[in-house]
């Protein structure tokens, strides 16, 4: 059996290459962990935003009805004024009858 030995310089270059590879691997792992944490933060914020947006959508689903509110209020006001005029007429007629002297 033959043992092949490398020159000291070649061995040094291999150790340097392995050390650089190890450093690169550690840096990649750290960067991936940072990326993973950022993605998790984004995911949490998207869920909160989605819940808020659906709540806003639920609360404003009937806001298109507000356009007809002014018209309905005008009609209600007109009806109330008609009732007021009618009741005022009835009330004033009763008052005039009571004030007339009996013949």
KABELKA-V440082 format. One line per field, one symbol per residue. phi: phi as a letter, one per 20 degrees, with the letter a starting at -180 (. if undefined). psi: psi as a letter, one per 20 degrees, with the letter a starting at -180 (. if undefined). A space follows every 50 residues. Layout:
phi->???
psi->???
This chain:
phi->.ddddefgffffffffffffffffffffffffffffffffffffffffff fffffffffdfdfffffeffffffffffffffffffffffffffffffff ffe
psi->ppppqqqhgggghgggghgggggggggggghhgggggggggggghhgggg gghhggghhjhjiiihhiggghhgggggghhggggghgggghghghhhip qp.
